Every structure is written in structure tokens, then in C-alpha cells.
Amino acid sequence: MASFRTPYHPSPSSASIADSERTGYQHQFSQFHKSPFQSTELPSSPYSLNSLSRPEFEMKQSMSDLSTTHGHDPESGTINPAAPPEPDLAEGDAGPPSLLARARRLIPNSIYCRLYLLAVLVEATVDVVIEGILYLKMRDYYETLSASDKPNDDLYIKRLPVYLGIFAFAHVYQFVLAMFAVHQRNTMQFMFLALFNILLLLYSIIQIFEIGAKADTIINPTSLQTVQILTSLIPCVIGFAQVVYIGLAWKIYQEFGWKVYKLLGADRRVKKMYAHYLFFECLIKFDGFFWVGFSVQYLALVLSPGDVEYYLTIVMTPGCFLVLLVGHLAARHESKWMMISFFLGCLAALVYFSYKLYRIWTQRTSPQYLGVFKSHTIFAAISIFFLLITFASGLIVWNNFEHGLKIQMDKADEAKKRADRAGVSGHQRSGTVVSSYMMNGTGGSKRNNRMSIE
């Protein structure tokens, strides 16, 4: 006896809305109706004639198209059936986003990125408040002393306020760099921030011994125990934050890895060039901190307002940032002339720091440098070290010019502009057309309803 099989009917969970429409039109043309292959015009439908004349196996829509068409993000694993269709965004259709909208997009949607920024903000706030309390306690006690009782050492008068200010500036700078790292999805910068936080930890430990050595002359004896607790609390806060940074950085690295892949594709050469670019960007940002730190110390502790070198140093400080900005623009836009200007600026800065380091060590026994030559030497040596690495990294970036990286990054920038006009956050993980632009790094139109054989 012949066996009969039940006809296959696709389940609603695996069929798209388009499949339902096509199935409905097919039932209308049964054996009691006209053949769908006749030249009879149907009402305006996207599936008239051409689609109905195709074999059934060729009309099935792939699940990848379904996921990208009906609000499904393969990365998030969620389906939003009520997602409205994304309007076609032409150039200049919508005006620029408001200031409030831009500020809201600074807050990422990723929970790990939010926790990372929150940890950096809490660490910076706690450490800056403690440093401020230490400064106020020392100042209040110092003002109560008579002229004969005031210490001759300049720890409080000149050095300590400068060091406390640099330490506070380092925390603010760290938070700004963390914002850039999250916004630009620069996973390499998270590693640089972890190393930078270790340097802050070492400095906080050294600060305990510096303050303790002169605590009996610059701190009120009744506040001595409080000061000791506060100075010991700073490295504890930084050490705990370091553990949090490492754990969150690993989760962020896993989260950003797929997005960077969608941005650059599977071309290993482009990914390698992008890694060189990110490394160069990180070096430029940290160059700025050490250059400013050295200049502030040199202005406040060594030079006097009447010196010609004092004003030259003031002029050179913004000049250093101009050189770093030229380097950033040269790497991003692959401008050889700007990169040559950046190299010349790096050579001038290298000569400047080398001269300062030589002068500090040859005159370290003079009253001008006595007591400050160690910190000046550390900042000058670190600045020279970073300059050499930045110069070498710039040469590698120069060699990568016109090899396809700029094209991919331009596509990503165009996608971001379209997302800004649509009011979509750069970290939003939705299945809309605009978010697909950002994920794929393409500026062209998103593919829709691609028919495939599966």
C-alpha cells in the first residue's frame, strides 16, 4: 500500500512575514483559478509574477536575512518583532543632533563599559579628595607657625603642592583617556591605562614616605594619625581599582573583538595595520601627559617668572600639543606632509628633553635643582623613551599608508555620521539599518530580502 506523507508546512517561528505573504498568494492560484504563469497582472505586490514564477525551493528566505530585516541582532541573540522599519536616510535629511543627545551618547550601552568608567570616576574622585584634604591640613598647620618655626625645607612651600596637583591631574587625564577608549573601542588603550594606573600606584607609595619624612614639621601632631591613614588609603584604592580594571578590560576586549571584526573584515593585513594605528594613537596621548608634567614641574620648581626660559617653556607647552595633534591627523588621514611635520616636531622635542636632562644632571648640586632633580629626571627620561617609541611607531604607520586602512576607517566614520543623524547611539546593539552600518563599517545601503537557496 502506498504511504502518504503529510505536506510540509513551515512553522511560524522559522518563516518570515514575506513568506506568509507569498504563501497566501500561492493559495489564491489553486486548480480553480488561473495559472500564475499566465500574463495576468496582479495587484501591486512585491511578489507578483516574477516571484511567483520561481520554484518553491528558491523562494525561501534565509535566516540571516530574517535576522537582519526584522530587528534581530545575531550578536545579542534577541528578537525585537516590533522594531519599526528604519527610514531611508539621505544626506542632510535630518539636522545635527542636539547637545543633550550628544552628551547622552557619551554613556555607552555596554554594562562592562559603564562599570569601567564608573570605576575610573570613583578612583579619581576618592584620590583627588584625599589629596585635597592632605593639602588643606598641611596649609592650615603651616600658617599657624611663626616665621622662626617654619621649616627651611621647601617640601610644603613649593614641591608638595606641585606634586599633589600633578597627581590629581593624572587621575583626571586617566578618566578622559578612558572615555576615549570606550568611545573609540580602542582595546589597546585599556592596556595602556592599566600600566598607567600601576605608575600611579607606585607614586602613591613613594608619597607615603615623602610626607612621612617631614610630617613632624608640616603636620599638626593631632592630625598626624589621620594623615597617615589617608596616605595609606590611596594605594589601597588604586590597587583595588587595578584588579577591577583588569577584569573589566578582559570582558570589554571580548565584547569589542566582534565589533572590530565587523568593522575591518577578515583581512589580516588590514587588522595588523589597524593595530599599529591604535598603538600609535595611545603613544601620542600618553606623550602629552608626560610632556605637560615635566613642563609644570620645571616652571613651578626651577624657573622664575623673570627668566627668558620661563616664557619659552610656557610657549612650548601648547606647541607640544600642536605637534601631537598633527601626528594624529597625519595618521588618520594618511597625509605624508603632515607626518613629516610631526617627525620634525618629535626631533625638536627630543633635542629639548635631552638638553634639559643633561642640564639637570650637570647642575644637580646647585640650589636651583637640589631636591627636585630626581622627579625631573624621571619625567624627562620617560618623555624621551616615549618619544623614541612614538617616532618608530610613526614610521610603521607611514609605511602602512595607502594600503586600505583609511578606506575602512572612512566607511566607519560615514556610518557614525548616519547613526548620529538617526539618533542612534554608537554602542546601541539593535538590528536596524543604521546599526548595521556601524557594525559592518559600510556606508552603502543595507541588503534587504536577499533570496537564497538553503
VEXDREN-2710 file (C-alpha; in Angstrom, 1 decimal):
% VEXDREN-2710
k/r/px/py/pz
1/MET/0.0/0.0/0.0
2/ALA/1.4/3.3/-0.9
3/SER/2.2/5.5/2.0
4/PHE/1.2/9.2/2.1
5/ARG/3.3/11.8/3.7
6/THR/1.9/14.9/5.4
7/PRO/2.8/18.0/3.4
8/TYR/5.5/20.2/4.9
9/HIS/4.2/23.4/6.4
10/PRO/6.9/25.8/7.8
11/SER/6.4/26.8/11.4
12/PRO/5.7/30.4/12.2
13/SER/8.9/30.7/14.1
14/SER/11.0/29.9/11.0
15/ALA/9.0/31.8/8.4
16/SER/9.2/35.5/7.8
17/ILE/6.3/37.8/7.1
18/ALA/7.3/37.8/3.5
19/ASP/7.0/34.0/3.4
20/SER/3.4/34.3/4.7
21/GLU/2.5/36.8/2.0
22/ARG/4.0/34.6/-0.7
23/THR/2.1/31.6/0.7
24/GLY/-1.1/33.5/0.7
25/TYR/-0.7/34.4/-3.0
26/GLN/0.1/30.9/-3.9
27/HIS/-3.2/29.6/-2.4
28/GLN/-5.2/32.1/-4.4
29/PHE/-4.0/30.4/-7.6
30/SER/-5.1/26.9/-7.0
31/GLN/-6.5/24.5/-9.7
32/PHE/-9.8/26.5/-9.7
33/HIS/-8.0/29.7/-10.6
34/LYS/-5.9/30.9/-13.4
35/SER/-2.3/29.8/-13.6
36/PRO/0.2/32.1/-12.0
37/PHE/2.4/31.7/-15.1
38/GLN/-0.1/33.5/-17.3
39/SER/0.4/37.1/-18.2
40/THR/-2.3/38.3/-15.8
41/GLU/-1.3/41.3/-13.8
42/LEU/-1.8/41.1/-10.1
43/PRO/-2.4/44.0/-7.7
44/SER/0.7/45.9/-6.8
45/SER/2.7/43.4/-4.8
46/PRO/6.4/42.9/-4.4
47/TYR/5.9/39.2/-5.2
48/SER/3.9/39.5/-8.4
49/LEU/4.7/37.3/-11.4
50/ASN/8.5/37.2/-11.1
51/SER/8.5/35.9/-7.6
52/LEU/5.5/33.5/-8.2
53/SER/7.2/32.0/-11.2
54/ARG/10.1/30.9/-9.2
55/PRO/10.3/27.3/-7.8
56/GLU/9.3/26.9/-4.2
57/PHE/12.8/26.0/-3.0
58/GLU/14.2/29.2/-4.4
59/MET/11.6/31.4/-2.6
60/LYS/12.7/30.5/0.9
61/GLN/14.3/33.4/2.7
62/SER/17.5/32.8/4.6
63/MET/17.5/33.1/8.4
64/SER/20.4/35.6/8.1
65/ASP/18.2/37.9/6.1
66/LEU/15.3/37.4/8.5
67/SER/17.6/38.3/11.5
68/THR/18.8/41.5/9.9
69/THR/15.5/42.5/8.5
70/HIS/13.1/42.1/11.4
71/GLY/15.0/43.6/14.3
72/HIS/17.2/40.6/15.2
73/ASP/20.8/41.2/16.2
74/PRO/22.8/38.0/15.8
75/GLU/25.3/39.3/18.3
76/SER/22.8/40.0/21.0
77/GLY/20.7/36.9/20.4
78/THR/17.4/38.7/20.9
79/ILE/14.5/39.4/18.6
80/ASN/12.5/42.6/18.5
81/PRO/9.5/41.8/16.4
82/ALA/8.0/45.3/17.0
83/ALA/11.1/47.1/15.6
84/PRO/9.8/49.7/13.2
85/PRO/11.4/49.9/9.7
86/GLU/14.3/52.2/9.5
87/PRO/13.7/55.2/7.2
88/ASP/16.0/55.8/4.3
89/LEU/18.4/58.4/5.5
90/ALA/19.6/60.6/2.7
91/GLU/22.3/63.1/3.1
92/GLY/21.1/66.0/5.1
93/ASP/17.6/64.6/5.8
94/ALA/17.9/65.3/9.5
95/GLY/19.7/68.1/11.2
96/PRO/22.6/67.7/13.5
97/PRO/21.8/66.1/16.9
98/SER/21.3/68.4/19.9
99/LEU/23.9/68.9/22.6
100/LEU/21.9/66.8/25.0
101/ALA/21.7/64.0/22.5
102/ARG/25.5/64.1/22.0
103/ALA/26.0/64.0/25.8
104/ARG/23.8/61.0/26.1
105/ARG/25.7/59.1/23.5
106/LEU/28.9/59.5/25.6
107/ILE/27.3/57.0/28.0
108/PRO/27.8/53.5/26.5
109/ASN/25.1/50.9/26.4
110/SER/27.5/48.1/27.4
111/ILE/27.3/47.3/31.1
112/TYR/31.0/46.5/31.2
113/CYS/32.0/49.8/29.7
114/ARG/29.7/51.6/32.1
115/LEU/31.3/49.8/35.1
116/TYR/34.7/50.6/33.8
117/LEU/34.0/54.3/33.5
118/LEU/32.3/54.3/36.9
119/ALA/35.4/52.6/38.5
120/VAL/37.7/55.2/37.0
121/LEU/35.5/58.0/38.1
122/VAL/35.3/56.7/41.7
123/GLU/39.0/56.1/41.9
124/ALA/39.7/59.6/40.6
125/THR/37.2/61.2/42.9
126/VAL/38.4/59.5/46.1
127/ASP/42.1/60.1/45.4
128/VAL/41.6/63.8/44.5
129/VAL/39.5/64.4/47.6
130/ILE/42.2/62.7/49.8
131/GLU/44.9/64.8/48.2
132/GLY/42.9/67.9/48.8
133/ILE/42.4/67.0/52.5
134/LEU/46.2/66.5/52.9
135/TYR/47.0/69.8/51.3
136/LEU/44.5/71.7/53.5
137/LYS/45.8/70.1/56.7
138/MET/49.4/71.0/55.8
139/ARG/48.5/74.5/54.8
140/ASP/46.4/75.2/57.9
141/TYR/49.2/74.0/60.2
142/TYR/51.9/75.8/58.3
143/GLU/50.0/79.1/58.6
144/THR/49.8/78.8/62.4
145/LEU/53.6/78.6/62.7
146/SER/55.8/81.6/63.4
147/ALA/58.5/82.7/60.9
148/SER/61.2/81.1/63.1
149/ASP/59.4/77.8/63.4
150/LYS/58.7/77.3/59.7
151/PRO/60.9/74.7/58.2
152/ASN/63.6/75.7/55.8
153/ASP/62.9/72.7/53.6
154/ASP/60.7/73.6/50.6
155/LEU/58.7/70.4/50.7
156/TYR/55.5/72.2/51.5
157/ILE/56.3/75.7/50.1
158/LYS/56.9/74.6/46.6
159/ARG/57.3/70.9/46.0
160/LEU/54.3/69.2/47.7
161/PRO/51.5/71.4/46.1
162/VAL/53.0/70.8/42.7
163/TYR/53.2/67.0/43.2
164/LEU/49.7/66.9/44.5
165/GLY/48.5/68.9/41.5
166/ILE/50.2/66.5/39.1
167/PHE/48.8/63.5/40.9
168/ALA/45.3/65.0/40.7
169/PHE/45.8/65.9/37.0
170/ALA/46.9/62.3/36.3
171/HIS/43.6/61.0/37.6
172/VAL/41.5/63.5/35.5
173/TYR/43.6/62.6/32.5
174/GLN/43.1/58.9/33.1
175/PHE/39.3/59.4/33.1
176/VAL/39.4/61.4/29.9
177/LEU/41.5/58.6/28.2
178/ALA/39.1/56.0/29.5
179/MET/36.2/57.9/27.8
180/PHE/38.2/58.0/24.6
181/ALA/39.0/54.3/24.8
182/VAL/35.3/53.3/25.3
183/HIS/34.1/55.7/22.6
184/GLN/36.7/54.7/20.0
185/ARG/36.6/51.0/21.1
186/ASN/40.4/51.1/21.5
187/THR/41.2/47.8/23.3
188/MET/44.9/48.6/23.3
189/GLN/44.3/51.8/25.2
190/PHE/42.8/49.8/28.0
191/MET/46.1/48.0/28.4
192/PHE/47.9/51.4/28.4
193/LEU/45.5/52.6/31.1
194/ALA/46.3/49.6/33.3
195/LEU/50.0/50.3/33.0
196/PHE/49.4/54.0/33.7
197/ASN/47.4/53.0/36.9
198/ILE/50.4/50.9/38.0
199/LEU/52.6/54.0/37.8
200/LEU/50.1/55.9/39.9
201/LEU/50.2/53.1/42.4
202/LEU/54.0/53.4/42.7
203/TYR/53.8/57.1/43.0
204/SER/51.3/56.9/45.8
205/ILE/53.6/54.5/47.7
206/ILE/56.5/56.9/47.3
207/GLN/54.3/59.8/48.5
208/ILE/53.8/58.0/51.8
209/PHE/57.5/58.1/52.6
210/GLU/57.9/61.7/51.3
211/ILE/55.1/63.1/53.6
212/GLY/56.2/60.9/56.5
213/ALA/59.7/62.2/56.4
214/LYS/58.6/65.8/57.1
215/ALA/55.3/65.0/58.9
216/ASP/56.6/66.3/62.3
217/THR/57.3/69.7/60.9
218/ILE/54.5/70.3/58.4
219/ILE/51.5/68.4/60.0
220/ASN/49.8/69.1/63.3
221/PRO/50.6/66.3/65.8
222/THR/46.8/65.9/66.5
223/SER/46.2/65.2/62.8
224/LEU/49.2/63.0/62.2
225/GLN/47.3/59.8/62.6
226/THR/44.6/60.9/60.2
227/VAL/47.2/61.9/57.6
228/GLN/48.9/58.5/57.9
229/ILE/45.6/56.7/57.3
230/LEU/44.7/58.9/54.3
231/THR/48.1/58.4/52.7
232/SER/47.9/54.7/53.2
233/LEU/44.3/54.6/51.8
234/ILE/45.4/56.0/48.4
235/PRO/47.4/52.9/47.3
236/CYS/44.7/50.6/48.6
237/VAL/42.1/52.4/46.4
238/ILE/44.4/52.3/43.4
239/GLY/45.3/48.6/43.9
240/PHE/41.7/47.6/44.2
241/ALA/40.8/49.6/41.1
242/GLN/43.6/47.9/39.2
243/VAL/42.1/44.5/39.9
244/VAL/38.7/45.8/38.7
245/TYR/40.3/47.3/35.6
246/ILE/41.9/44.0/34.6
247/GLY/38.7/42.0/35.0
248/LEU/36.5/44.6/33.1
249/ALA/39.2/45.1/30.4
250/TRP/39.1/41.4/29.6
251/LYS/35.3/41.4/29.2
252/ILE/35.4/44.6/27.1
253/TYR/38.1/43.0/24.9
254/GLN/35.8/40.1/24.2
255/GLU/32.9/42.4/23.5
256/PHE/34.8/44.7/21.2
257/GLY/36.5/41.9/19.3
258/TRP/33.5/41.1/17.2
259/LYS/32.7/44.7/16.5
260/VAL/36.2/45.4/15.3
261/TYR/36.0/42.3/13.1
262/LYS/32.7/43.6/11.6
263/LEU/34.4/46.9/11.0
264/LEU/37.6/45.7/9.3
265/GLY/36.5/42.3/7.9
266/ALA/38.7/39.2/7.8
267/ASP/41.7/40.8/6.1
268/ARG/44.6/40.1/8.4
269/ARG/46.7/42.8/6.8
270/VAL/44.2/45.5/7.5
271/LYS/43.7/44.3/11.1
272/LYS/47.5/44.4/11.6
273/MET/47.7/47.9/10.2
274/TYR/44.8/48.9/12.5
275/ALA/46.7/47.6/15.5
276/HIS/49.7/49.7/14.5
277/TYR/47.4/52.7/14.2
278/LEU/45.9/52.2/17.7
279/PHE/49.3/51.7/19.2
280/PHE/50.5/55.0/17.7
281/GLU/47.4/56.8/19.0
282/CYS/48.0/55.5/22.5
283/LEU/51.6/56.7/22.5
284/ILE/50.6/60.2/21.3
285/LYS/48.0/60.5/24.2
286/PHE/50.5/59.5/26.9
287/ASP/53.2/61.6/25.4
288/GLY/51.0/64.6/26.1
289/PHE/50.7/63.8/29.9
290/PHE/54.5/63.4/30.5
291/TRP/55.3/66.5/28.5
292/VAL/52.9/68.6/30.5
293/GLY/54.1/67.0/33.8
294/PHE/57.7/67.9/33.1
295/SER/56.8/71.4/31.9
296/VAL/54.7/72.2/35.0
297/GLN/57.4/70.9/37.4
298/TYR/60.1/72.9/35.6
299/LEU/58.1/76.1/35.6
300/ALA/57.0/75.8/39.2
301/LEU/60.1/74.5/40.9
302/VAL/63.1/75.6/38.8
303/LEU/62.4/78.7/36.7
304/SER/61.4/82.2/37.9
305/PRO/58.9/84.5/36.1
306/GLY/61.7/86.9/35.2
307/ASP/63.7/84.3/33.2
308/VAL/63.5/84.2/29.4
309/GLU/63.4/80.4/29.6
310/TYR/60.3/80.7/31.7
311/TYR/58.3/82.2/28.9
312/LEU/59.8/80.0/26.3
313/THR/58.7/77.0/28.3
314/ILE/55.2/78.4/28.6
315/VAL/55.1/78.8/24.8
316/MET/56.5/75.3/24.1
317/THR/53.8/73.6/26.2
318/PRO/50.9/74.2/23.8
319/GLY/53.3/73.7/21.0
320/CYS/53.9/70.2/22.1
321/PHE/50.1/69.5/21.9
322/LEU/50.1/71.0/18.4
323/VAL/52.8/68.6/17.3
324/LEU/50.8/65.6/18.8
325/LEU/47.6/66.8/17.1
326/VAL/49.5/67.0/13.7
327/GLY/50.6/63.4/14.3
328/HIS/47.1/62.2/15.0
329/LEU/45.7/63.9/11.9
330/ALA/48.5/62.6/9.7
331/ALA/47.9/59.0/10.8
332/ARG/44.2/59.3/10.4
333/HIS/44.1/60.9/7.0
334/GLU/47.4/59.3/5.8
335/SER/49.0/62.7/5.0
336/LYS/52.7/62.3/4.3
337/TRP/53.4/66.0/4.6
338/MET/51.7/66.2/8.0
339/MET/53.6/63.1/9.1
340/ILE/56.9/64.7/8.0
341/SER/56.0/67.8/10.1
342/PHE/55.2/65.5/13.0
343/PHE/58.6/63.8/12.7
344/LEU/60.4/67.2/12.7
345/GLY/58.4/68.2/15.8
346/CYS/59.4/64.9/17.5
347/LEU/63.1/65.5/16.7
348/ALA/62.8/69.1/18.2
349/ALA/61.2/67.7/21.3
350/LEU/63.8/65.0/21.6
351/VAL/66.6/67.6/21.5
352/TYR/64.8/69.8/24.0
353/PHE/64.3/67.0/26.6
354/SER/67.8/65.7/26.1
355/TYR/69.2/69.1/26.7
356/LYS/67.1/69.5/29.9
357/LEU/68.2/66.1/31.1
358/TYR/71.8/66.9/30.6
359/ARG/71.4/70.3/32.3
360/ILE/69.6/68.8/35.3
361/TRP/72.3/66.2/35.9
362/THR/75.3/68.6/35.4
363/GLN/73.8/71.1/37.8
364/ARG/72.0/68.8/40.3
365/THR/74.2/70.0/43.2
366/SER/73.2/73.7/42.6
367/PRO/70.4/75.2/44.8
368/GLN/68.2/75.5/41.7
369/TYR/67.9/71.8/41.2
370/LEU/68.6/70.5/44.7
371/GLY/65.7/68.4/45.9
372/VAL/63.9/68.3/42.6
373/PHE/66.4/66.7/40.2
374/LYS/65.1/63.2/40.8
375/SER/61.5/63.8/39.8
376/HIS/62.7/66.0/36.9
377/THR/65.0/63.2/35.7
378/ILE/62.2/60.6/35.9
379/PHE/59.8/62.7/33.8
380/ALA/62.5/63.7/31.3
381/ALA/63.7/60.1/30.9
382/ILE/60.1/58.8/30.4
383/SER/59.4/61.6/27.9
384/ILE/62.5/60.7/25.9
385/PHE/61.6/57.0/26.0
386/PHE/58.1/57.6/24.7
387/LEU/59.4/60.0/22.0
388/LEU/61.7/57.3/20.6
389/ILE/58.9/54.7/20.6
390/THR/56.5/57.2/19.1
391/PHE/58.9/58.1/16.3
392/ALA/59.4/54.4/15.5
393/SER/55.7/53.7/15.6
394/GLY/55.1/56.7/13.3
395/LEU/57.4/55.2/10.7
396/ILE/55.4/52.0/10.8
397/VAL/52.2/53.9/10.3
398/TRP/53.8/55.8/7.5
399/ASN/54.7/52.6/5.8
400/ASN/51.0/51.5/6.0
401/PHE/49.7/54.5/4.1
402/GLU/47.6/53.8/1.0
403/HIS/47.1/50.1/1.8
404/GLY/43.4/50.1/2.5
405/LEU/43.1/51.1/6.2
406/LYS/41.9/54.6/5.5
407/ILE/39.1/53.3/3.3
408/GLN/37.8/51.1/6.1
409/MET/38.0/53.8/8.6
410/ASP/36.3/56.3/6.3
411/LYS/33.4/53.9/6.0
412/ALA/33.2/53.6/9.7
413/ASP/33.1/57.4/10.1
414/GLU/30.4/57.7/7.4
415/ALA/28.4/55.1/9.3
416/LYS/28.8/57.0/12.5
417/LYS/27.5/60.2/10.9
418/ARG/24.5/58.4/9.6
419/ALA/23.9/57.0/13.1
420/ASP/24.2/60.5/14.6
421/ARG/21.6/61.8/12.1
422/ALA/19.3/58.9/13.0
423/GLY/19.8/59.5/16.8
424/VAL/21.3/56.0/17.4
425/SER/24.0/55.6/20.0
426/GLY/27.3/54.3/18.8
427/HIS/27.1/51.5/21.2
428/GLN/23.5/50.5/20.5
429/ARG/23.0/46.9/19.6
430/SER/19.9/46.8/17.6
431/GLY/19.0/45.3/14.3
432/THR/18.2/48.5/12.5
433/VAL/19.7/49.5/9.2
434/VAL/21.8/52.3/10.8
435/SER/23.3/49.9/13.4
436/SER/24.1/47.5/10.6
437/TYR/26.1/50.3/9.0
438/MET/28.1/50.8/12.2
439/MET/28.7/47.1/12.7
440/ASN/29.6/46.4/9.1
441/GLY/31.5/49.6/8.6
442/THR/29.9/50.3/5.3
443/GLY/28.3/53.4/4.0
444/GLY/26.1/51.9/1.3
445/SER/22.6/50.6/1.6
446/LYS/21.9/47.5/3.7
447/ARG/21.0/44.4/1.7
448/ASN/17.3/43.5/2.1
449/ASN/15.4/40.3/1.4
450/ARG/18.1/38.5/-0.4
451/MET/16.7/35.3/-1.9
452/SER/19.0/32.3/-1.4
453/ILE/18.8/28.5/-1.6
454/GLU/19.1/27.0/1.8
END
